[in-house]
Amino acid sequence: MDYGNYEKGRAFAEKLQRANIIVDCAVRIGTCEITRREMKENEMAKIAELV
């Protein structure tokens, strides 16, 4: 995974990745994996609740 020049964000993102939480270098939680797994609005609402 390429985190660019964001060293602190990269270190934090790598820790989260070990816990199977995928974020980008700015530590934003994205929808790429959720949509790739064909989840829709109902699943997004549940994920938002959990977060």
N, CA, C and O atoms as a CHARMM CRD file, in Angstrom:
* protein
*
  204
    1    1 MET  N      0.83700  -1.17100   0.00000 PROA 1      0.00000
    2    1 MET  CA     0.00000   0.00000   0.00000 PROA 1      0.00000
    3    1 MET  C      0.88800   1.24200   0.00000 PROA 1      0.00000
    4    1 MET  O      1.87200   1.29300   0.73700 PROA 1      0.00000
    5    2 ASP  N      0.55900   2.23500  -0.80700 PROA 2      0.00000
    6    2 ASP  CA     1.34800   3.45100  -0.90300 PROA 2      0.00000
    7    2 ASP  C      0.70900   4.54200  -0.05300 PROA 2      0.00000
    8    2 ASP  O     -0.42700   4.94500  -0.30200 PROA 2      0.00000
    9    3 TYR  N      1.43700   5.01300   0.94200 PROA 3      0.00000
   10    3 TYR  CA     0.92600   6.05300   1.82600 PROA 3      0.00000
   11    3 TYR  C      1.54200   7.40700   1.54800 PROA 3      0.00000
   12    3 TYR  O      1.32200   8.34200   2.31800 PROA 3      0.00000
   13    4 GLY  N      2.30800   7.54900   0.47500 PROA 4      0.00000
   14    4 GLY  CA     2.90200   8.82500   0.13600 PROA 4      0.00000
   15    4 GLY  C      3.86400   9.30100   1.20300 PROA 4      0.00000
   16    4 GLY  O      4.61000   8.50000   1.76700 PROA 4      0.00000
   17    5 ASN  N      3.85700  10.58600   1.48500 PROA 5      0.00000
   18    5 ASN  CA     4.77000  11.17800   2.45900 PROA 5      0.00000
   19    5 ASN  C      4.13200  11.37800   3.82400 PROA 5      0.00000
   20    5 ASN  O      4.69600  12.09400   4.65200 PROA 5      0.00000
   21    6 TYR  N      3.03700  10.80500   4.08000 PROA 6      0.00000
   22    6 TYR  CA     2.33300  10.98100   5.34100 PROA 6      0.00000
   23    6 TYR  C      2.83700   9.94800   6.34800 PROA 6      0.00000
   24    6 TYR  O      2.18300   8.92800   6.56100 PROA 6      0.00000
   25    7 GLU  N      3.97400  10.19700   6.96000 PROA 7      0.00000
   26    7 GLU  CA     4.60500   9.20700   7.84300 PROA 7      0.00000
   27    7 GLU  C      3.74100   8.83900   9.04600 PROA 7      0.00000
   28    7 GLU  O      3.58500   7.65700   9.35300 PROA 7      0.00000
   29    8 LYS  N      3.18400   9.82600   9.72500 PROA 8      0.00000
   30    8 LYS  CA     2.34900   9.51800  10.89200 PROA 8      0.00000
   31    8 LYS  C      1.09100   8.78200  10.47400 PROA 8      0.00000
   32    8 LYS  O      0.68700   7.80900  11.11000 PROA 8      0.00000
   33    9 GLY  N      0.47500   9.25400   9.40100 PROA 9      0.00000
   34    9 GLY  CA    -0.72300   8.59200   8.88900 PROA 9      0.00000
   35    9 GLY  C     -0.41700   7.18100   8.44000 PROA 9      0.00000
   36    9 GLY  O     -1.21100   6.26600   8.65400 PROA 9      0.00000
   37   10 ARG  N      0.73700   7.00600   7.81600 PROA 10     0.00000
   38   10 ARG  CA     1.14600   5.68100   7.35100 PROA 10     0.00000
   39   10 ARG  C      1.30700   4.71900   8.51500 PROA 10     0.00000
   40   10 ARG  O      0.82800   3.58600   8.45800 PROA 10     0.00000
   41   11 ALA  N      1.97900   5.16100   9.57200 PROA 11     0.00000
   42   11 ALA  CA     2.19900   4.30800  10.73900 PROA 11     0.00000
   43   11 ALA  C      0.86500   3.92000  11.37800 PROA 11     0.00000
   44   11 ALA  O      0.66500   2.76600  11.75500 PROA 11     0.00000
   45   12 PHE  N     -0.02900   4.87300  11.49800 PROA 12     0.00000
   46   12 PHE  CA    -1.33700   4.61000  12.09000 PROA 12     0.00000
   47   12 PHE  C     -2.15700   3.68000  11.19700 PROA 12     0.00000
   48   12 PHE  O     -2.79900   2.74800  11.68100 PROA 12     0.00000
   49   13 ALA  N     -2.12900   3.94400   9.88500 PROA 13     0.00000
   50   13 ALA  CA    -2.87100   3.11300   8.93800 PROA 13     0.00000
   51   13 ALA  C     -2.36300   1.67900   8.95700 PROA 13     0.00000
   52   13 ALA  O     -3.15600   0.74500   8.83000 PROA 13     0.00000
   53   14 GLU  N     -1.07000   1.48800   9.11100 PROA 14     0.00000
   54   14 GLU  CA    -0.51600   0.13500   9.16500 PROA 14     0.00000
   55   14 GLU  C     -0.98000  -0.60800  10.41600 PROA 14     0.00000
   56   14 GLU  O     -1.23600  -1.81100  10.36700 PROA 14     0.00000
   57   15 LYS  N     -1.08600   0.10200  11.52900 PROA 15     0.00000
   58   15 LYS  CA    -1.60600  -0.52700  12.75200 PROA 15     0.00000
   59   15 LYS  C     -3.06100  -0.94300  12.55500 PROA 15     0.00000
   60   15 LYS  O     -3.46000  -2.04200  12.94000 PROA 15     0.00000
   61   16 LEU  N     -3.84100  -0.06000  11.95500 PROA 16     0.00000
   62   16 LEU  CA    -5.23200  -0.39100  11.69700 PROA 16     0.00000
   63   16 LEU  C     -5.34700  -1.56500  10.73000 PROA 16     0.00000
   64   16 LEU  O     -6.21800  -2.42100  10.88500 PROA 16     0.00000
   65   17 GLN  N     -4.46500  -1.60000   9.73300 PROA 17     0.00000
   66   17 GLN  CA    -4.50300  -2.67700   8.75000 PROA 17     0.00000
   67   17 GLN  C     -4.27300  -4.03200   9.41200 PROA 17     0.00000
   68   17 GLN  O     -4.87600  -5.02600   9.01000 PROA 17     0.00000
   69   18 ARG  N     -3.41700  -4.07900  10.41000 PROA 18     0.00000
   70   18 ARG  CA    -3.18700  -5.33100  11.13500 PROA 18     0.00000
   71   18 ARG  C     -4.45700  -5.79700  11.85300 PROA 18     0.00000
   72   18 ARG  O     -4.61300  -6.98200  12.14500 PROA 18     0.00000
   73   19 ALA  N     -5.35900  -4.85700  12.13300 PROA 19     0.00000
   74   19 ALA  CA    -6.63900  -5.18600  12.76600 PROA 19     0.00000
   75   19 ALA  C     -7.75200  -5.32300  11.72000 PROA 19     0.00000
   76   19 ALA  O     -8.93600  -5.34100  12.05700 PROA 19     0.00000
   77   20 ASN  N     -7.34800  -5.42100  10.43700 PROA 20     0.00000
   78   20 ASN  CA    -8.29600  -5.55300   9.32100 PROA 20     0.00000
   79   20 ASN  C     -9.20500  -4.34800   9.15600 PROA 20     0.00000
   80   20 ASN  O    -10.34500  -4.48100   8.71400 PROA 20     0.00000
   81   21 ILE  N     -8.69800  -3.16300   9.51400 PROA 21     0.00000
   82   21 ILE  CA    -9.40500  -1.90800   9.26600 PROA 21     0.00000
   83   21 ILE  C     -8.57500  -1.16500   8.23700 PROA 21     0.00000
   84   21 ILE  O     -7.44500  -0.76800   8.51900 PROA 21     0.00000
   85   22 ILE  N     -9.13000  -0.97300   7.04200 PROA 22     0.00000
   86   22 ILE  CA    -8.37100  -0.39500   5.94400 PROA 22     0.00000
   87   22 ILE  C     -8.73300   1.08200   5.80000 PROA 22     0.00000
   88   22 ILE  O     -9.90200   1.43700   5.64900 PROA 22     0.00000
   89   23 VAL  N     -7.71500   1.93100   5.85000 PROA 23     0.00000
   90   23 VAL  CA    -7.88100   3.37200   5.67500 PROA 23     0.00000
   91   23 VAL  C     -6.81500   3.85300   4.69600 PROA 23     0.00000
   92   23 VAL  O     -5.90400   3.10200   4.34700 PROA 23     0.00000
   93   24 ASP  N     -6.92900   5.10600   4.25300 PROA 24     0.00000
   94   24 ASP  CA    -5.89200   5.65000   3.38900 PROA 24     0.00000
   95   24 ASP  C     -4.86800   6.42800   4.22100 PROA 24     0.00000
   96   24 ASP  O     -4.94100   6.42600   5.44900 PROA 24     0.00000
   97   25 CYS  N     -3.91700   7.08900   3.56100 PROA 25     0.00000
   98   25 CYS  CA    -2.82300   7.75200   4.27400 PROA 25     0.00000
   99   25 CYS  C     -3.29200   8.93000   5.11200 PROA 25     0.00000
  100   25 CYS  O     -2.58500   9.36600   6.02000 PROA 25     0.00000
  101   26 ALA  N     -4.46500   9.44200   4.81900 PROA 26     0.00000
  102   26 ALA  CA    -5.01900  10.51900   5.63800 PROA 26     0.00000
  103   26 ALA  C     -5.93100   9.93800   6.71900 PROA 26     0.00000
  104   26 ALA  O     -6.65300  10.66900   7.39800 PROA 26     0.00000
  105   27 VAL  N     -5.88500   8.61800   6.86600 PROA 27     0.00000
  106   27 VAL  CA    -6.66100   7.85200   7.84600 PROA 27     0.00000
  107   27 VAL  C     -8.16200   8.10500   7.66200 PROA 27     0.00000
  108   27 VAL  O     -8.90300   8.32100   8.62000 PROA 27     0.00000
  109   28 ARG  N     -8.57300   8.06700   6.39600 PROA 28     0.00000
  110   28 ARG  CA    -9.99600   8.16700   6.07100 PROA 28     0.00000
  111   28 ARG  C    -10.51100   6.76600   5.78000 PROA 28     0.00000
  112   28 ARG  O     -9.85300   5.98300   5.09500 PROA 28     0.00000
  113   29 ILE  N    -11.66700   6.46100   6.29400 PROA 29     0.00000
  114   29 ILE  CA   -12.29300   5.17900   6.01500 PROA 29     0.00000
  115   29 ILE  C    -13.07300   5.34100   4.72000 PROA 29     0.00000
  116   29 ILE  O    -13.93700   6.21100   4.61500 PROA 29     0.00000
  117   30 GLY  N    -12.77100   4.51000   3.74400 PROA 30     0.00000
  118   30 GLY  CA   -13.39800   4.62800   2.43600 PROA 30     0.00000
  119   30 GLY  C    -14.44500   3.57200   2.18000 PROA 30     0.00000
  120   30 GLY  O    -14.66800   2.67200   2.98900 PROA 30     0.00000
  121   31 THR  N    -15.07200   3.70200   1.04600 PROA 31     0.00000
  122   31 THR  CA   -16.12200   2.76500   0.67100 PROA 31     0.00000
  123   31 THR  C    -15.67800   1.78500  -0.40500 PROA 31     0.00000
  124   31 THR  O    -16.48300   0.97000  -0.85700 PROA 31     0.00000
  125   32 CYS  N    -14.44200   1.84300  -0.81800 PROA 32     0.00000
  126   32 CYS  CA   -13.96800   0.96900  -1.90000 PROA 32     0.00000
  127   32 CYS  C    -14.21400  -0.50500  -1.60000 PROA 32     0.00000
  128   32 CYS  O    -14.79500  -1.21500  -2.42100 PROA 32     0.00000
  129   33 GLU  N    -13.78200  -0.96300  -0.44800 PROA 33     0.00000
  130   33 GLU  CA   -13.94700  -2.37800  -0.10900 PROA 33     0.00000
  131   33 GLU  C    -15.40800  -2.73300   0.10600 PROA 33     0.00000
  132   33 GLU  O    -15.83500  -3.83900  -0.22800 PROA 33     0.00000
  133   34 ILE  N    -16.16500  -1.82000   0.65300 PROA 34     0.00000
  134   34 ILE  CA   -17.58000  -2.07800   0.91700 PROA 34     0.00000
  135   34 ILE  C    -18.32800  -2.26500  -0.39700 PROA 34     0.00000
  136   34 ILE  O    -19.10600  -3.20700  -0.54100 PROA 34     0.00000
  137   35 THR  N    -18.09700  -1.37700  -1.35000 PROA 35     0.00000
  138   35 THR  CA   -18.78000  -1.50000  -2.63300 PROA 35     0.00000
  139   35 THR  C    -18.23700  -2.66900  -3.43800 PROA 35     0.00000
  140   35 THR  O    -18.98200  -3.29800  -4.19000 PROA 35     0.00000
  141   36 ARG  N    -16.96500  -2.96800  -3.29600 PROA 36     0.00000
  142   36 ARG  CA   -16.39000  -4.11300  -4.00300 PROA 36     0.00000
  143   36 ARG  C    -17.05600  -5.40800  -3.55800 PROA 36     0.00000
  144   36 ARG  O    -17.18100  -6.35300  -4.33600 PROA 36     0.00000
  145   37 ARG  N    -17.47900  -5.44200  -2.30900 PROA 37     0.00000
  146   37 ARG  CA   -18.17100  -6.63000  -1.77800 PROA 37     0.00000
  147   37 ARG  C    -19.67600  -6.55500  -1.99900 PROA 37     0.00000
  148   37 ARG  O    -20.44400  -7.31900  -1.41400 PROA 37     0.00000
  149   38 GLU  N    -20.08500  -5.61800  -2.85900 PROA 38     0.00000
  150   38 GLU  CA   -21.47900  -5.44600  -3.29100 PROA 38     0.00000
  151   38 GLU  C    -22.42900  -5.08400  -2.15800 PROA 38     0.00000
  152   38 GLU  O    -23.61300  -5.41800  -2.20600 PROA 38     0.00000
  153   39 MET  N    -21.91700  -4.40600  -1.14800 PROA 39     0.00000
  154   39 MET  CA   -22.79200  -3.92500  -0.08600 PROA 39     0.00000
  155   39 MET  C    -23.49200  -2.66600  -0.56600 PROA 39     0.00000
  156   39 MET  O    -22.97100  -1.93400  -1.40700 PROA 39     0.00000
  157   40 LYS  N    -24.66700  -2.42400  -0.02600 PROA 40     0.00000
  158   40 LYS  CA   -25.49200  -1.28500  -0.44400 PROA 40     0.00000
  159   40 LYS  C    -25.77000  -0.36300   0.74300 PROA 40     0.00000
  160   40 LYS  O    -25.08700  -0.42200   1.76500 PROA 40     0.00000
  161   41 GLU  N    -26.79700   0.50100   0.58500 PROA 41     0.00000
  162   41 GLU  CA   -27.10800   1.52600   1.57900 PROA 41     0.00000
  163   41 GLU  C    -27.39700   0.94400   2.96300 PROA 41     0.00000
  164   41 GLU  O    -26.95000   1.49600   3.96800 PROA 41     0.00000
  165   42 ASN  N    -28.13000  -0.15000   3.02300 PROA 42     0.00000
  166   42 ASN  CA   -28.47100  -0.73500   4.33000 PROA 42     0.00000
  167   42 ASN  C    -27.21600  -1.15500   5.09400 PROA 42     0.00000
  168   42 ASN  O    -27.10800  -0.93200   6.30000 PROA 42     0.00000
  169   43 GLU  N    -26.27800  -1.76100   4.38400 PROA 43     0.00000
  170   43 GLU  CA   -25.03500  -2.16400   5.03900 PROA 43     0.00000
  171   43 GLU  C    -24.21200  -0.94500   5.46200 PROA 43     0.00000
  172   43 GLU  O    -23.56900  -0.95700   6.51200 PROA 43     0.00000
  173   44 MET  N    -24.23800   0.10000   4.64300 PROA 44     0.00000
  174   44 MET  CA   -23.51300   1.33300   4.98700 PROA 44     0.00000
  175   44 MET  C    -24.08000   1.95100   6.26000 PROA 44     0.00000
  176   44 MET  O    -23.32700   2.44600   7.09900 PROA 44     0.00000
  177   45 ALA  N    -25.38500   1.92600   6.40700 PROA 45     0.00000
  178   45 ALA  CA   -26.00900   2.47000   7.62200 PROA 45     0.00000
  179   45 ALA  C    -25.55600   1.68700   8.84700 PROA 45     0.00000
  180   45 ALA  O    -25.28600   2.27500   9.89400 PROA 45     0.00000
  181   46 LYS  N    -25.47300   0.37600   8.72300 PROA 46     0.00000
  182   46 LYS  CA   -25.03400  -0.46700   9.84700 PROA 46     0.00000
  183   46 LYS  C    -23.57900  -0.17700  10.17700 PROA 46     0.00000
  184   46 LYS  O    -23.21500  -0.06200  11.34700 PROA 46     0.00000
  185   47 ILE  N    -22.74500  -0.05900   9.14700 PROA 47     0.00000
  186   47 ILE  CA   -21.31800   0.24900   9.36700 PROA 47     0.00000
  187   47 ILE  C    -21.18400   1.60500  10.06600 PROA 47     0.00000
  188   47 ILE  O    -20.37900   1.75500  10.98500 PROA 47     0.00000
  189   48 ALA  N    -21.96500   2.58100   9.63500 PROA 48     0.00000
  190   48 ALA  CA   -21.92500   3.91200  10.25700 PROA 48     0.00000
  191   48 ALA  C    -22.30700   3.81900  11.73500 PROA 48     0.00000
  192   48 ALA  O    -21.70600   4.49000  12.57500 PROA 48     0.00000
  193   49 GLU  N    -23.29400   2.99800  12.05000 PROA 49     0.00000
  194   49 GLU  CA   -23.67400   2.78700  13.44700 PROA 49     0.00000
  195   49 GLU  C    -22.51300   2.23300  14.26000 PROA 49     0.00000
  196   49 GLU  O    -22.24200   2.68800  15.37100 PROA 49     0.00000
  197   50 LEU  N    -21.84200   1.25500  13.69600 PROA 50     0.00000
  198   50 LEU  CA   -20.72900   0.60800  14.40200 PROA 50     0.00000
  199   50 LEU  C    -19.55800   1.56000  14.62500 PROA 50     0.00000
  200   50 LEU  O    -18.89800   1.51900  15.66400 PROA 50     0.00000
  201   51 VAL  N    -19.31300   2.40800  13.64800 PROA 51     0.00000
  202   51 VAL  CA   -18.20200   3.36800  13.78000 PROA 51     0.00000
  203   51 VAL  C    -18.58600   4.41100  14.79100 PROA 51     0.00000
  204   51 VAL  O    -17.80600   5.32300  15.06500 PROA 51     0.00000
